[in-house]
Amino acid sequence: MPSPPPPPGLLTLVRCGCRDVPYVSRRRPSDTRRREAVENRCGTAPTLEDPLSSHHPAAVLFDMDGTLVDSEKLWDVALQELAREYGGELSVAARRTIVGTSMAESMRIVHDDLGQPERDPQASAAWINARILDLFRTGLSWRPGAFALLRAVRAAGIPTALVTSSVRPLVEIALDTLGRDNFDAVVCGDEVVATKPHPEPYLTAARLLDVPIGRCVAIEDSATGVASALAAGAAVLAVPAEAPLPDMPGVHQVESLTGADLDLLTALVVNRAGATG
């Protein structure tokens, strides 16, 4: 059965045969929101400033697991249950390595860590997907400061994308918490040829939003995601969750998104332009 079109204002990738085709809304929801927000404050319809002509980021690209929502703890549960199903325990080192990786790579790490590399990764992935779907349905909590930052970016009329290694069924459940109208594009791990740390997910998001990747800020929690965003050419704000991140050139780290604001995101874009100019 073909998937129904996404809600108005949402850009996504629609599976079509063996390739991905972007579904693009004809309207500009960010402009509408921004106009309405300013009208509510001052009672007049202002002339909207194009994000591309300002110092603001052209777009903000959010990772999901561990960045916006505290879902990594749910992955902990599912992965440990799978390991016990196979008669073992997943090591702390392996769990940290898994953060931010694709499902196929995650299953390879699990099998190797358990000393069972012969296991079928597709069967393990199917088990994990079924379990994590159940866990996601129990509810997801926001990471500290994430909701406030997303709300501020949306209120400013800056386009946003969700860029995640999670597969579409999981993302659809997470969007019940995150809000579908909070994103103008959604790129899932099963909708790109190459997943993080490859730059394709972030390059795809910028293409769908029709903005230059060099004017975007990517917000990530994992080394894999940071590597993807850097390779794509975005400015990067890192907020480590499950595993510490080393200091990396071109990456600004914060302990949490509490206190992160538009001024910080703007500074990251300006600093990146100066570094590459």
URMO-V543761 format. One line per field, one symbol per residue. ss: DSSP state (A for helix, B for strand, O for the rest). psi: psi as a letter, one per 40 degrees, with the letter a starting at -180 (. if undefined). burial: I if it has 9 or more other ideal C-beta (glycine too) atoms within 8 Angstrom, else O. Layout:
ss=???
psi=???
burial=???
This chain:
ss=OOOOOOOOOOBBBBBBOOBBBBBOOOOOAAAAAAAAAAAAAAOOOOOOOOAAAOOOOOBBBBOOBOOOBOOAAAAAAAAAAAAAAOOOOOOAAAAAAAOOOOAAAAAAAAAAAOOOOOOOAAAAAAAAAAAAAAAAAOOOOBOOOAAAAAAAAAAOOOBBBBBOOOOAAAAAAAAAAAOAAAOOBBBOAAAOOOOOOOOAAAAAAAAAAOOOAAABBBBBOOAAAAAAAAAAOOBBBBOOOOOOOOOOOOBBBOOOOOOOOAAAAAAAAAAAAAAAO
psi=hiiiiiihehhihhhgbeihhhhhieigdddddddddddddeeihihihhdeeieiidihhhicheddigeddddddddddddddefahhidddddddheiidddddddddddeffeeihddddddddddddddddeeiiiiiheddddddddddeehiiihhieiidddddddedddhdeeheihhideeidhiheiedddddddddefihdeeihhhieiddddddddddeiihhhgicdhihihhhehhiidiehehadddddddddddddde.
burial=OOOOOIOOOIIIIIOOOOOIOIIOIOOOIIIIIIIOIIIOOOOOOOOOOOIOOOOIIIIIIIIIIIIIIIIIOIIIIIIIIIIIOIOIOIOOOIIIOIIIIIIOIIIIIIIIIIOOOOIOIOOIIOIIIOIIIOIIOOOIOIIOIIOIIIOIIIIIIIIIIIIIIIIOOIIOIIIOIIOIOOIIIIIIIOIIOOIIIIIIIIIIIIOIIOIOIIIIIIIIIIIIIIIIIIIIOIIIIIIIIIIOIOOIOOIIIIOIIOOIOIOIIIOIIIIIIOOOO
